[in-house]
Amino acid sequence: MNFSYKARRRLSLLILLIGLPAYVVVAVTVVNWINRPSLWVELLVYVVLGIVWALPFKFVFKGIGQADPEKPEG
């Protein structure tokens, strides 16, 4: 998918405002389903879920912190 820089910025904002809170709810729910395991298992679950959540959106967030490449200099 080829999105413009502005579209990727808007999509990244939408993902962070809606997707990140949804990830937090899902992650906490998953940890509660396994009856609050030890600290290390809980940390591992959060890390794995965080990676699984972020990987599909890598193309959206890549280069967002940079200046707009489509905007002319000047």
Predicted model as a PDB file, atoms N, CA, C, CB and O in Angstrom, pLDDT in the B-factor column:
MODEL        1                                                                  
ATOM      1  N   MET A   1       0.832  -1.181   0.000  1.00 69.00           N  
ATOM      2  CA  MET A   1       0.000   0.000   0.000  1.00 69.00           C  
ATOM      3  C   MET A   1       0.873   1.238   0.000  1.00 69.00           C  
ATOM      4  CB  MET A   1      -0.944   0.001   1.201  1.00 69.00           C  
ATOM      5  O   MET A   1       1.778   1.369   0.823  1.00 69.00           O  
ATOM      6  N   ASN A   2       0.604   2.131  -0.908  1.00 81.00           N  
ATOM      7  CA  ASN A   2       1.334   3.385  -0.975  1.00 81.00           C  
ATOM      8  C   ASN A   2       0.417   4.525  -0.556  1.00 81.00           C  
ATOM      9  CB  ASN A   2       1.894   3.622  -2.394  1.00 81.00           C  
ATOM     10  O   ASN A   2      -0.479   4.923  -1.300  1.00 81.00           O  
ATOM     11  N   PHE A   3       0.650   5.037   0.629  1.00 81.00           N  
ATOM     12  CA  PHE A   3      -0.100   6.174   1.128  1.00 81.00           C  
ATOM     13  C   PHE A   3       0.782   7.405   1.035  1.00 81.00           C  
ATOM     14  CB  PHE A   3      -0.584   5.939   2.583  1.00 81.00           C  
ATOM     15  O   PHE A   3       2.008   7.310   1.080  1.00 81.00           O  
ATOM     16  N   SER A   4       0.152   8.554   0.907  1.00 84.00           N  
ATOM     17  CA  SER A   4       0.920   9.791   0.942  1.00 84.00           C  
ATOM     18  C   SER A   4       1.405  10.027   2.369  1.00 84.00           C  
ATOM     19  CB  SER A   4       0.069  10.996   0.434  1.00 84.00           C  
ATOM     20  O   SER A   4       0.948   9.382   3.312  1.00 84.00           O  
ATOM     21  N   TYR A   5       2.325  10.949   2.504  1.00 83.00           N  
ATOM     22  CA  TYR A   5       2.885  11.260   3.814  1.00 83.00           C  
ATOM     23  C   TYR A   5       1.793  11.746   4.763  1.00 83.00           C  
ATOM     24  CB  TYR A   5       3.992  12.318   3.689  1.00 83.00           C  
ATOM     25  O   TYR A   5       1.743  11.330   5.921  1.00 83.00           O  
ATOM     26  N   LYS A   6       0.918  12.625   4.273  1.00 86.00           N  
ATOM     27  CA  LYS A   6      -0.162  13.141   5.109  1.00 86.00           C  
ATOM     28  C   LYS A   6      -1.125  12.035   5.523  1.00 86.00           C  
ATOM     29  CB  LYS A   6      -0.917  14.241   4.375  1.00 86.00           C  
ATOM     30  O   LYS A   6      -1.592  12.008   6.662  1.00 86.00           O  
ATOM     31  N   ALA A   7      -1.420  11.132   4.608  1.00 86.00           N  
ATOM     32  CA  ALA A   7      -2.327  10.025   4.921  1.00 86.00           C  
ATOM     33  C   ALA A   7      -1.702   9.108   5.971  1.00 86.00           C  
ATOM     34  CB  ALA A   7      -2.669   9.223   3.643  1.00 86.00           C  
ATOM     35  O   ALA A   7      -2.391   8.642   6.878  1.00 86.00           O  
ATOM     36  N   ARG A   8      -0.404   8.851   5.849  1.00 87.00           N  
ATOM     37  CA  ARG A   8       0.263   8.016   6.844  1.00 87.00           C  
ATOM     38  C   ARG A   8       0.300   8.691   8.203  1.00 87.00           C  
ATOM     39  CB  ARG A   8       1.675   7.683   6.394  1.00 87.00           C  
ATOM     40  O   ARG A   8       0.169   8.020   9.227  1.00 87.00           O  
ATOM     41  N   ARG A   9       0.478  10.022   8.233  1.00 89.00           N  
ATOM     42  CA  ARG A   9       0.465  10.749   9.507  1.00 89.00           C  
ATOM     43  C   ARG A   9      -0.906  10.654  10.160  1.00 89.00           C  
ATOM     44  CB  ARG A   9       0.852  12.225   9.297  1.00 89.00           C  
ATOM     45  O   ARG A   9      -1.011  10.415  11.362  1.00 89.00           O  
ATOM     46  N   ARG A  10      -1.947  10.840   9.372  1.00 91.00           N  
ATOM     47  CA  ARG A  10      -3.305  10.759   9.916  1.00 91.00           C  
ATOM     48  C   ARG A  10      -3.616   9.339  10.385  1.00 91.00           C  
ATOM     49  CB  ARG A  10      -4.337  11.208   8.862  1.00 91.00           C  
ATOM     50  O   ARG A  10      -4.200   9.147  11.452  1.00 91.00           O  
ATOM     51  N   LEU A  11      -3.229   8.359   9.597  1.00 90.00           N  
ATOM     52  CA  LEU A  11      -3.468   6.973   9.956  1.00 90.00           C  
ATOM     53  C   LEU A  11      -2.694   6.596  11.211  1.00 90.00           C  
ATOM     54  CB  LEU A  11      -3.088   6.052   8.804  1.00 90.00           C  
ATOM     55  O   LEU A  11      -3.214   5.873  12.061  1.00 90.00           O  
ATOM     56  N   SER A  12      -1.478   7.069  11.340  1.00 90.00           N  
ATOM     57  CA  SER A  12      -0.692   6.766  12.538  1.00 90.00           C  
ATOM     58  C   SER A  12      -1.328   7.390  13.776  1.00 90.00           C  
ATOM     59  CB  SER A  12       0.752   7.268  12.377  1.00 90.00           C  
ATOM     60  O   SER A  12      -1.331   6.780  14.845  1.00 90.00           O  
ATOM     61  N   LEU A  13      -1.861   8.586  13.640  1.00 91.00           N  
ATOM     62  CA  LEU A  13      -2.549   9.221  14.760  1.00 91.00           C  
ATOM     63  C   LEU A  13      -3.788   8.422  15.154  1.00 91.00           C  
ATOM     64  CB  LEU A  13      -2.938  10.664  14.404  1.00 91.00           C  
ATOM     65  O   LEU A  13      -4.046   8.213  16.340  1.00 91.00           O  
ATOM     66  N   LEU A  14      -4.539   7.985  14.175  1.00 92.00           N  
ATOM     67  CA  LEU A  14      -5.726   7.175  14.431  1.00 92.00           C  
ATOM     68  C   LEU A  14      -5.356   5.854  15.107  1.00 92.00           C  
ATOM     69  CB  LEU A  14      -6.478   6.906  13.124  1.00 92.00           C  
ATOM     70  O   LEU A  14      -6.032   5.417  16.038  1.00 92.00           O  
ATOM     71  N   ILE A  15      -4.296   5.234  14.641  1.00 90.00           N  
ATOM     72  CA  ILE A  15      -3.846   3.971  15.234  1.00 90.00           C  
ATOM     73  C   ILE A  15      -3.430   4.191  16.681  1.00 90.00           C  
ATOM     74  CB  ILE A  15      -2.676   3.370  14.425  1.00 90.00           C  
ATOM     75  O   ILE A  15      -3.746   3.373  17.546  1.00 90.00           O  
ATOM     76  N   LEU A  16      -2.728   5.278  16.954  1.00 89.00           N  
ATOM     77  CA  LEU A  16      -2.275   5.526  18.321  1.00 89.00           C  
ATOM     78  C   LEU A  16      -3.420   5.911  19.247  1.00 89.00           C  
ATOM     79  CB  LEU A  16      -1.225   6.614  18.330  1.00 89.00           C  
ATOM     80  O   LEU A  16      -3.406   5.553  20.425  1.00 89.00           O  
ATOM     81  N   LEU A  17      -4.411   6.637  18.734  1.00 94.00           N  
ATOM     82  CA  LEU A  17      -5.522   7.056  19.582  1.00 94.00           C  
ATOM     83  C   LEU A  17      -6.551   5.962  19.819  1.00 94.00           C  
ATOM     84  CB  LEU A  17      -6.196   8.241  18.976  1.00 94.00           C  
ATOM     85  O   LEU A  17      -7.193   5.942  20.869  1.00 94.00           O  
ATOM     86  N   ILE A  18      -6.722   5.053  18.867  1.00 92.00           N  
ATOM     87  CA  ILE A  18      -7.715   3.985  19.010  1.00 92.00           C  
ATOM     88  C   ILE A  18      -7.053   2.627  19.202  1.00 92.00           C  
ATOM     89  CB  ILE A  18      -8.630   3.946  17.788  1.00 92.00           C  
ATOM     90  O   ILE A  18      -7.473   1.852  20.062  1.00 92.00           O  
ATOM     91  N   GLY A  19      -6.036   2.333  18.423  1.00 87.00           N  
ATOM     92  CA  GLY A  19      -5.397   1.020  18.470  1.00 87.00           C  
ATOM     93  C   GLY A  19      -4.598   0.764  19.735  1.00 87.00           C  
ATOM     94  O   GLY A  19      -4.634  -0.343  20.273  1.00 87.00           O  
ATOM     95  N   LEU A  20      -3.886   1.756  20.214  1.00 87.00           N  
ATOM     96  CA  LEU A  20      -3.069   1.555  21.406  1.00 87.00           C  
ATOM     97  C   LEU A  20      -3.924   1.306  22.650  1.00 87.00           C  
ATOM     98  CB  LEU A  20      -2.171   2.762  21.630  1.00 87.00           C  
ATOM     99  O   LEU A  20      -3.631   0.371  23.396  1.00 87.00           O  
ATOM    100  N   PRO A  21      -4.965   2.097  22.906  1.00 91.00           N  
ATOM    101  CA  PRO A  21      -5.829   1.757  24.046  1.00 91.00           C  
ATOM    102  C   PRO A  21      -6.501   0.391  23.892  1.00 91.00           C  
ATOM    103  CB  PRO A  21      -6.894   2.827  24.222  1.00 91.00           C  
ATOM    104  O   PRO A  21      -6.683  -0.327  24.875  1.00 91.00           O  
ATOM    105  N   ALA A  22      -6.864   0.037  22.676  1.00 89.00           N  
ATOM    106  CA  ALA A  22      -7.461  -1.284  22.452  1.00 89.00           C  
ATOM    107  C   ALA A  22      -6.436  -2.376  22.749  1.00 89.00           C  
ATOM    108  CB  ALA A  22      -7.984  -1.414  20.993  1.00 89.00           C  
ATOM    109  O   ALA A  22      -6.786  -3.408  23.322  1.00 89.00           O  
ATOM    110  N   TYR A  23      -5.182  -2.166  22.372  1.00 86.00           N  
ATOM    111  CA  TYR A  23      -4.125  -3.131  22.688  1.00 86.00           C  
ATOM    112  C   TYR A  23      -3.982  -3.290  24.195  1.00 86.00           C  
ATOM    113  CB  TYR A  23      -2.783  -2.692  22.070  1.00 86.00           C  
ATOM    114  O   TYR A  23      -3.839  -4.409  24.688  1.00 86.00           O  
ATOM    115  N   VAL A  24      -4.018  -2.194  24.923  1.00 89.00           N  
ATOM    116  CA  VAL A  24      -3.867  -2.260  26.372  1.00 89.00           C  
ATOM    117  C   VAL A  24      -4.994  -3.093  26.986  1.00 89.00           C  
ATOM    118  CB  VAL A  24      -3.852  -0.842  26.979  1.00 89.00           C  
ATOM    119  O   VAL A  24      -4.750  -3.928  27.857  1.00 89.00           O  
ATOM    120  N   VAL A  25      -6.214  -2.865  26.533  1.00 92.00           N  
ATOM    121  CA  VAL A  25      -7.359  -3.634  27.048  1.00 92.00           C  
ATOM    122  C   VAL A  25      -7.189  -5.116  26.730  1.00 92.00           C  
ATOM    123  CB  VAL A  25      -8.687  -3.109  26.449  1.00 92.00           C  
ATOM    124  O   VAL A  25      -7.412  -5.961  27.596  1.00 92.00           O  
ATOM    125  N   VAL A  26      -6.802  -5.436  25.512  1.00 86.00           N  
ATOM    126  CA  VAL A  26      -6.618  -6.836  25.119  1.00 86.00           C  
ATOM    127  C   VAL A  26      -5.479  -7.472  25.913  1.00 86.00           C  
ATOM    128  CB  VAL A  26      -6.335  -6.940  23.605  1.00 86.00           C  
ATOM    129  O   VAL A  26      -5.611  -8.606  26.374  1.00 86.00           O  
ATOM    130  N   ALA A  27      -4.374  -6.767  26.078  1.00 84.00           N  
ATOM    131  CA  ALA A  27      -3.228  -7.324  26.798  1.00 84.00           C  
ATOM    132  C   ALA A  27      -3.575  -7.598  28.254  1.00 84.00           C  
ATOM    133  CB  ALA A  27      -2.032  -6.373  26.717  1.00 84.00           C  
ATOM    134  O   ALA A  27      -3.233  -8.657  28.781  1.00 84.00           O  
ATOM    135  N   VAL A  28      -4.237  -6.676  28.897  1.00 88.00           N  
ATOM    136  CA  VAL A  28      -4.619  -6.879  30.294  1.00 88.00           C  
ATOM    137  C   VAL A  28      -5.628  -8.019  30.410  1.00 88.00           C  
ATOM    138  CB  VAL A  28      -5.205  -5.582  30.891  1.00 88.00           C  
ATOM    139  O   VAL A  28      -5.567  -8.806  31.355  1.00 88.00           O  
ATOM    140  N   THR A  29      -6.550  -8.111  29.461  1.00 88.00           N  
ATOM    141  CA  THR A  29      -7.532  -9.200  29.467  1.00 88.00           C  
ATOM    142  C   THR A  29      -6.846 -10.550  29.306  1.00 88.00           C  
ATOM    143  CB  THR A  29      -8.566  -8.998  28.349  1.00 88.00           C  
ATOM    144  O   THR A  29      -7.196 -11.507  29.997  1.00 88.00           O  
ATOM    145  N   VAL A  30      -5.882 -10.640  28.409  1.00 82.00           N  
ATOM    146  CA  VAL A  30      -5.150 -11.900  28.206  1.00 82.00           C  
ATOM    147  C   VAL A  30      -4.404 -12.295  29.472  1.00 82.00           C  
ATOM    148  CB  VAL A  30      -4.161 -11.775  27.027  1.00 82.00           C  
ATOM    149  O   VAL A  30      -4.413 -13.463  29.858  1.00 82.00           O  
ATOM    150  N   VAL A  31      -3.761 -11.335  30.118  1.00 84.00           N  
ATOM    151  CA  VAL A  31      -3.027 -11.648  31.349  1.00 84.00           C  
ATOM    152  C   VAL A  31      -3.999 -12.084  32.442  1.00 84.00           C  
ATOM    153  CB  VAL A  31      -2.197 -10.425  31.820  1.00 84.00           C  
ATOM    154  O   VAL A  31      -3.681 -12.985  33.217  1.00 84.00           O  
ATOM    155  N   ASN A  32      -5.175 -11.466  32.520  1.00 86.00           N  
ATOM    156  CA  ASN A  32      -6.164 -11.875  33.522  1.00 86.00           C  
ATOM    157  C   ASN A  32      -6.719 -13.263  33.231  1.00 86.00           C  
ATOM    158  CB  ASN A  32      -7.304 -10.865  33.580  1.00 86.00           C  
ATOM    159  O   ASN A  32      -7.054 -13.995  34.163  1.00 86.00           O  
ATOM    160  N   TRP A  33      -6.825 -13.641  31.961  1.00 87.00           N  
ATOM    161  CA  TRP A  33      -7.304 -14.976  31.598  1.00 87.00           C  
ATOM    162  C   TRP A  33      -6.367 -16.067  32.090  1.00 87.00           C  
ATOM    163  CB  TRP A  33      -7.468 -15.084  30.092  1.00 87.00           C  
ATOM    164  O   TRP A  33      -6.800 -17.172  32.419  1.00 87.00           O  
ATOM    165  N   ILE A  34      -5.085 -15.748  32.138  1.00 81.00           N  
ATOM    166  CA  ILE A  34      -4.137 -16.767  32.604  1.00 81.00           C  
ATOM    167  C   ILE A  34      -3.861 -16.608  34.101  1.00 81.00           C  
ATOM    168  CB  ILE A  34      -2.816 -16.679  31.808  1.00 81.00           C  
ATOM    169  O   ILE A  34      -2.828 -17.061  34.595  1.00 81.00           O  
ATOM    170  N   ASN A  35      -4.771 -15.976  34.809  1.00 81.00           N  
ATOM    171  CA  ASN A  35      -4.771 -15.884  36.278  1.00 81.00           C  
ATOM    172  C   ASN A  35      -3.505 -15.288  36.869  1.00 81.00           C  
ATOM    173  CB  ASN A  35      -4.976 -17.238  36.860  1.00 81.00           C  
ATOM    174  O   ASN A  35      -2.891 -15.880  37.757  1.00 81.00           O  
ATOM    175  N   ARG A  36      -3.119 -14.131  36.386  1.00 76.00           N  
ATOM    176  CA  ARG A  36      -1.976 -13.380  36.910  1.00 76.00           C  
ATOM    177  C   ARG A  36      -0.773 -14.277  37.197  1.00 76.00           C  
ATOM    178  CB  ARG A  36      -2.376 -12.644  38.177  1.00 76.00           C  
ATOM    179  O   ARG A  36      -0.528 -14.649  38.344  1.00 76.00           O  
ATOM    180  N   PRO A  37      -0.029 -14.619  36.149  1.00 79.00           N  
ATOM    181  CA  PRO A  37       1.154 -15.482  36.329  1.00 79.00           C  
ATOM    182  C   PRO A  37       2.267 -14.721  37.044  1.00 79.00           C  
ATOM    183  CB  PRO A  37       1.664 -16.006  34.959  1.00 79.00           C  
ATOM    184  O   PRO A  37       2.075 -13.592  37.495  1.00 79.00           O  
ATOM    185  N   SER A  38       3.415 -15.349  37.139  1.00 87.00           N  
ATOM    186  CA  SER A  38       4.568 -14.689  37.763  1.00 87.00           C  
ATOM    187  C   SER A  38       4.936 -13.438  36.969  1.00 87.00           C  
ATOM    188  CB  SER A  38       5.784 -15.658  37.846  1.00 87.00           C  
ATOM    189  O   SER A  38       4.511 -13.257  35.828  1.00 87.00           O  
ATOM    190  N   LEU A  39       5.719 -12.598  37.588  1.00 89.00           N  
ATOM    191  CA  LEU A  39       6.103 -11.323  36.983  1.00 89.00           C  
ATOM    192  C   LEU A  39       6.782 -11.514  35.628  1.00 89.00           C  
ATOM    193  CB  LEU A  39       7.029 -10.559  37.918  1.00 89.00           C  
ATOM    194  O   LEU A  39       6.497 -10.770  34.689  1.00 89.00           O  
ATOM    195  N   TRP A  40       7.671 -12.495  35.512  1.00 91.00           N  
ATOM    196  CA  TRP A  40       8.420 -12.703  34.263  1.00 91.00           C  
ATOM    197  C   TRP A  40       7.528 -13.209  33.145  1.00 91.00           C  
ATOM    198  CB  TRP A  40       9.560 -13.683  34.488  1.00 91.00           C  
ATOM    199  O   TRP A  40       7.693 -12.804  31.994  1.00 91.00           O  
ATOM    200  N   VAL A  41       6.593 -14.083  33.458  1.00 86.00           N  
ATOM    201  CA  VAL A  41       5.658 -14.573  32.437  1.00 86.00           C  
ATOM    202  C   VAL A  41       4.744 -13.445  31.992  1.00 86.00           C  
ATOM    203  CB  VAL A  41       4.824 -15.763  32.973  1.00 86.00           C  
ATOM    204  O   VAL A  41       4.455 -13.301  30.804  1.00 86.00           O  
ATOM    205  N   GLU A  42       4.290 -12.648  32.949  1.00 85.00           N  
ATOM    206  CA  GLU A  42       3.434 -11.503  32.626  1.00 85.00           C  
ATOM    207  C   GLU A  42       4.174 -10.514  31.730  1.00 85.00           C  
ATOM    208  CB  GLU A  42       2.959 -10.801  33.913  1.00 85.00           C  
ATOM    209  O   GLU A  42       3.607 -10.019  30.756  1.00 85.00           O  
ATOM    210  N   LEU A  43       5.416 -10.228  32.046  1.00 88.00           N  
ATOM    211  CA  LEU A  43       6.228  -9.327  31.229  1.00 88.00           C  
ATOM    212  C   LEU A  43       6.411  -9.889  29.829  1.00 88.00           C  
ATOM    213  CB  LEU A  43       7.592  -9.086  31.885  1.00 88.00           C  
ATOM    214  O   LEU A  43       6.319  -9.151  28.848  1.00 88.00           O  
ATOM    215  N   LEU A  44       6.669 -11.179  29.725  1.00 88.00           N  
ATOM    216  CA  LEU A  44       6.836 -11.825  28.422  1.00 88.00           C  
ATOM    217  C   LEU A  44       5.556 -11.721  27.593  1.00 88.00           C  
ATOM    218  CB  LEU A  44       7.231 -13.301  28.602  1.00 88.00           C  
ATOM    219  O   LEU A  44       5.615 -11.459  26.391  1.00 88.00           O  
ATOM    220  N   VAL A  45       4.416 -11.922  28.221  1.00 83.00           N  
ATOM    221  CA  VAL A  45       3.136 -11.807  27.507  1.00 83.00           C  
ATOM    222  C   VAL A  45       2.951 -10.397  26.979  1.00 83.00           C  
ATOM    223  CB  VAL A  45       1.957 -12.187  28.427  1.00 83.00           C  
ATOM    224  O   VAL A  45       2.545 -10.218  25.831  1.00 83.00           O  
ATOM    225  N   TYR A  46       3.242  -9.389  27.798  1.00 85.00           N  
ATOM    226  CA  TYR A  46       3.096  -8.003  27.354  1.00 85.00           C  
ATOM    227  C   TYR A  46       4.048  -7.667  26.208  1.00 85.00           C  
ATOM    228  CB  TYR A  46       3.337  -7.054  28.519  1.00 85.00           C  
ATOM    229  O   TYR A  46       3.662  -6.973  25.267  1.00 85.00           O  
ATOM    230  N   VAL A  47       5.274  -8.148  26.280  1.00 88.00           N  
ATOM    231  CA  VAL A  47       6.252  -7.877  25.220  1.00 88.00           C  
ATOM    232  C   VAL A  47       5.824  -8.546  23.914  1.00 88.00           C  
ATOM    233  CB  VAL A  47       7.659  -8.369  25.638  1.00 88.00           C  
ATOM    234  O   VAL A  47       5.867  -7.922  22.854  1.00 88.00           O  
ATOM    235  N   VAL A  48       5.417  -9.799  23.985  1.00 88.00           N  
ATOM    236  CA  VAL A  48       4.993 -10.519  22.777  1.00 88.00           C  
ATOM    237  C   VAL A  48       3.768  -9.849  22.162  1.00 88.00           C  
ATOM    238  CB  VAL A  48       4.684 -12.001  23.103  1.00 88.00           C  
ATOM    239  O   VAL A  48       3.721  -9.637  20.950  1.00 88.00           O  
ATOM    240  N   LEU A  49       2.781  -9.516  22.985  1.00 84.00           N  
ATOM    241  CA  LEU A  49       1.590  -8.850  22.454  1.00 84.00           C  
ATOM    242  C   LEU A  49       1.922  -7.477  21.878  1.00 84.00           C  
ATOM    243  CB  LEU A  49       0.534  -8.713  23.546  1.00 84.00           C  
ATOM    244  O   LEU A  49       1.307  -7.053  20.899  1.00 84.00           O  
ATOM    245  N   GLY A  50       2.876  -6.786  22.469  1.00 85.00           N  
ATOM    246  CA  GLY A  50       3.295  -5.487  21.943  1.00 85.00           C  
ATOM    247  C   GLY A  50       3.950  -5.595  20.578  1.00 85.00           C  
ATOM    248  O   GLY A  50       3.718  -4.760  19.703  1.00 85.00           O  
ATOM    249  N   ILE A  51       4.761  -6.614  20.398  1.00 88.00           N  
ATOM    250  CA  ILE A  51       5.404  -6.826  19.099  1.00 88.00           C  
ATOM    251  C   ILE A  51       4.379  -7.244  18.062  1.00 88.00           C  
ATOM    252  CB  ILE A  51       6.511  -7.885  19.205  1.00 88.00           C  
ATOM    253  O   ILE A  51       4.396  -6.759  16.931  1.00 88.00           O  
ATOM    254  N   VAL A  52       3.487  -8.142  18.447  1.00 86.00           N  
ATOM    255  CA  VAL A  52       2.447  -8.602  17.519  1.00 86.00           C  
ATOM    256  C   VAL A  52       1.543  -7.443  17.112  1.00 86.00           C  
ATOM    257  CB  VAL A  52       1.608  -9.733  18.158  1.00 86.00           C  
ATOM    258  O   VAL A  52       1.092  -7.379  15.969  1.00 86.00           O  
ATOM    259  N   TRP A  53       1.280  -6.529  18.038  1.00 83.00           N  
ATOM    260  CA  TRP A  53       0.426  -5.377  17.743  1.00 83.00           C  
ATOM    261  C   TRP A  53       1.123  -4.407  16.786  1.00 83.00           C  
ATOM    262  CB  TRP A  53       0.041  -4.650  19.045  1.00 83.00           C  
ATOM    263  O   TRP A  53       0.482  -3.858  15.889  1.00 83.00           O  
ATOM    264  N   ALA A  54       2.408  -4.195  16.965  1.00 82.00           N  
ATOM    265  CA  ALA A  54       3.112  -3.156  16.227  1.00 82.00           C  
ATOM    266  C   ALA A  54       3.572  -3.581  14.831  1.00 82.00           C  
ATOM    267  CB  ALA A  54       4.291  -2.711  17.016  1.00 82.00           C  
ATOM    268  O   ALA A  54       3.650  -2.737  13.938  1.00 82.00           O  
ATOM    269  N   LEU A  55       3.871  -4.834  14.622  1.00 87.00           N  
ATOM    270  CA  LEU A  55       4.430  -5.270  13.340  1.00 87.00           C  
ATOM    271  C   LEU A  55       3.555  -4.959  12.124  1.00 87.00           C  
ATOM    272  CB  LEU A  55       4.679  -6.735  13.391  1.00 87.00           C  
ATOM    273  O   LEU A  55       4.093  -4.522  11.107  1.00 87.00           O  
ATOM    274  N   PRO A  56       2.247  -5.160  12.175  1.00 86.00           N  
ATOM    275  CA  PRO A  56       1.452  -4.871  10.983  1.00 86.00           C  
ATOM    276  C   PRO A  56       1.437  -3.388  10.599  1.00 86.00           C  
ATOM    277  CB  PRO A  56       0.043  -5.342  11.197  1.00 86.00           C  
ATOM    278  O   PRO A  56       1.133  -3.048   9.455  1.00 86.00           O  
ATOM    279  N   PHE A  57       1.763  -2.512  11.542  1.00 83.00           N  
ATOM    280  CA  PHE A  57       1.690  -1.075  11.277  1.00 83.00           C  
ATOM    281  C   PHE A  57       3.057  -0.448  11.023  1.00 83.00           C  
ATOM    282  CB  PHE A  57       1.026  -0.375  12.434  1.00 83.00           C  
ATOM    283  O   PHE A  57       3.179   0.776  10.999  1.00 83.00           O  
ATOM    284  N   LYS A  58       4.072  -1.263  10.835  1.00 84.00           N  
ATOM    285  CA  LYS A  58       5.424  -0.742  10.633  1.00 84.00           C  
ATOM    286  C   LYS A  58       5.493   0.197   9.427  1.00 84.00           C  
ATOM    287  CB  LYS A  58       6.409  -1.897  10.452  1.00 84.00           C  
ATOM    288  O   LYS A  58       6.158   1.231   9.479  1.00 84.00           O  
ATOM    289  N   PHE A  59       4.807  -0.164   8.344  1.00 83.00           N  
ATOM    290  CA  PHE A  59       4.853   0.667   7.143  1.00 83.00           C  
ATOM    291  C   PHE A  59       4.204   2.032   7.369  1.00 83.00           C  
ATOM    292  CB  PHE A  59       4.164  -0.047   5.987  1.00 83.00           C  
ATOM    293  O   PHE A  59       4.555   3.001   6.695  1.00 83.00           O  
ATOM    294  N   VAL A  60       3.277   2.117   8.294  1.00 83.00           N  
ATOM    295  CA  VAL A  60       2.599   3.391   8.565  1.00 83.00           C  
ATOM    296  C   VAL A  60       3.518   4.325   9.340  1.00 83.00           C  
ATOM    297  CB  VAL A  60       1.289   3.159   9.350  1.00 83.00           C  
ATOM    298  O   VAL A  60       3.608   5.513   9.028  1.00 83.00           O  
ATOM    299  N   PHE A  61       4.195   3.795  10.346  1.00 81.00           N  
ATOM    300  CA  PHE A  61       4.996   4.631  11.226  1.00 81.00           C  
ATOM    301  C   PHE A  61       6.392   4.958  10.692  1.00 81.00           C  
ATOM    302  CB  PHE A  61       5.125   3.964  12.542  1.00 81.00           C  
ATOM    303  O   PHE A  61       7.050   5.866  11.199  1.00 81.00           O  
ATOM    304  N   LYS A  62       6.836   4.240   9.694  1.00 82.00           N  
ATOM    305  CA  LYS A  62       8.190   4.443   9.182  1.00 82.00           C  
ATOM    306  C   LYS A  62       8.315   5.826   8.524  1.00 82.00           C  
ATOM    307  CB  LYS A  62       8.557   3.329   8.170  1.00 82.00           C  
ATOM    308  O   LYS A  62       7.615   6.124   7.557  1.00 82.00           O  
ATOM    309  N   GLY A  63       9.208   6.662   9.057  1.00 79.00           N  
ATOM    310  CA  GLY A  63       9.474   7.979   8.490  1.00 79.00           C  
ATOM    311  C   GLY A  63       8.523   9.072   8.917  1.00 79.00           C  
ATOM    312  O   GLY A  63       8.630  10.191   8.417  1.00 79.00           O  
ATOM    313  N   ILE A  64       7.593   8.798   9.826  1.00 80.00           N  
ATOM    314  CA  ILE A  64       6.618   9.806  10.234  1.00 80.00           C  
ATOM    315  C   ILE A  64       7.284  10.941  11.005  1.00 80.00           C  
ATOM    316  CB  ILE A  64       5.522   9.170  11.085  1.00 80.00           C  
ATOM    317  O   ILE A  64       6.828  12.081  10.922  1.00 80.00           O  
ATOM    318  N   GLY A  65       8.328  10.665  11.737  1.00 78.00           N  
ATOM    319  CA  GLY A  65       9.006  11.698  12.513  1.00 78.00           C  
ATOM    320  C   GLY A  65       9.872  12.625  11.679  1.00 78.00           C  
ATOM    321  O   GLY A  65      10.386  13.617  12.195  1.00 78.00           O  
ATOM    322  N   GLN A  66      10.041  12.323  10.419  1.00 78.00           N  
ATOM    323  CA  GLN A  66      10.873  13.139   9.531  1.00 78.00           C  
ATOM    324  C   GLN A  66      10.051  14.252   8.890  1.00 78.00           C  
ATOM    325  CB  GLN A  66      11.517  12.263   8.442  1.00 78.00           C  
ATOM    326  O   GLN A  66       8.823  14.265   8.980  1.00 78.00           O  
ATOM    327  N   ALA A  67      10.734  15.171   8.253  1.00 78.00           N  
ATOM    328  CA  ALA A  67      10.053  16.243   7.525  1.00 78.00           C  
ATOM    329  C   ALA A  67       9.312  15.651   6.325  1.00 78.00           C  
ATOM    330  CB  ALA A  67      11.066  17.333   7.062  1.00 78.00           C  
ATOM    331  O   ALA A  67       9.682  14.589   5.825  1.00 78.00           O  
ATOM    332  N   ASP A  68       8.285  16.327   5.875  1.00 77.00           N  
ATOM    333  CA  ASP A  68       7.468  15.865   4.760  1.00 77.00           C  
ATOM    334  C   ASP A  68       8.318  15.809   3.479  1.00 77.00           C  
ATOM    335  CB  ASP A  68       6.236  16.796   4.564  1.00 77.00           C  
ATOM    336  O   ASP A  68       8.765  16.849   2.996  1.00 77.00           O  
ATOM    337  N   PRO A  69       8.541  14.624   2.932  1.00 77.00           N  
ATOM    338  CA  PRO A  69       9.369  14.510   1.730  1.00 77.00           C  
ATOM    339  C   PRO A  69       8.649  15.036   0.489  1.00 77.00           C  
ATOM    340  CB  PRO A  69       9.779  13.058   1.513  1.00 77.00           C  
ATOM    341  O   PRO A  69       9.293  15.318  -0.522  1.00 77.00           O  
ATOM    342  N   GLU A  70       7.338  15.169   0.549  1.00 73.00           N  
ATOM    343  CA  GLU A  70       6.566  15.631  -0.596  1.00 73.00           C  
ATOM    344  C   GLU A  70       6.457  17.151  -0.651  1.00 73.00           C  
ATOM    345  CB  GLU A  70       5.188  15.024  -0.561  1.00 73.00           C  
ATOM    346  O   GLU A  70       6.036  17.711  -1.663  1.00 73.00           O  
ATOM    347  N   LYS A  71       6.832  17.809   0.424  1.00 76.00           N  
ATOM    348  CA  LYS A  71       6.753  19.268   0.502  1.00 76.00           C  
ATOM    349  C   LYS A  71       7.994  19.877  -0.128  1.00 76.00           C  
ATOM    350  CB  LYS A  71       6.600  19.740   1.971  1.00 76.00           C  
ATOM    351  O   LYS A  71       9.112  19.484   0.206  1.00 76.00           O  
ATOM    352  N   PRO A  72       7.813  20.845  -1.047  1.00 75.00           N  
ATOM    353  CA  PRO A  72       8.991  21.459  -1.670  1.00 75.00           C  
ATOM    354  C   PRO A  72       9.796  22.277  -0.658  1.00 75.00           C  
ATOM    355  CB  PRO A  72       8.565  22.353  -2.845  1.00 75.00           C  
ATOM    356  O   PRO A  72       9.246  22.864   0.274  1.00 75.00           O  
ATOM    357  N   GLU A  73      11.101  22.297  -0.868  1.00 69.00           N  
ATOM    358  CA  GLU A  73      12.001  23.074  -0.021  1.00 69.00           C  
ATOM    359  C   GLU A  73      11.743  24.567  -0.195  1.00 69.00           C  
ATOM    360  CB  GLU A  73      13.466  22.744  -0.344  1.00 69.00           C  
ATOM    361  O   GLU A  73      11.415  25.041  -1.282  1.00 69.00           O  
ATOM    362  N   GLY A  74      11.903  25.286   0.904  1.00 57.00           N  
ATOM    363  CA  GLY A  74      11.805  26.739   0.743  1.00 57.00           C  
ATOM    364  C   GLY A  74      10.997  27.453   1.671  1.00 57.00           C  
ATOM    365  O   GLY A  74      10.882  28.675   1.577  1.00 57.00           O  
TER     366      GLY A  74                                                      
ENDMDL                                                                          
END                                                                             
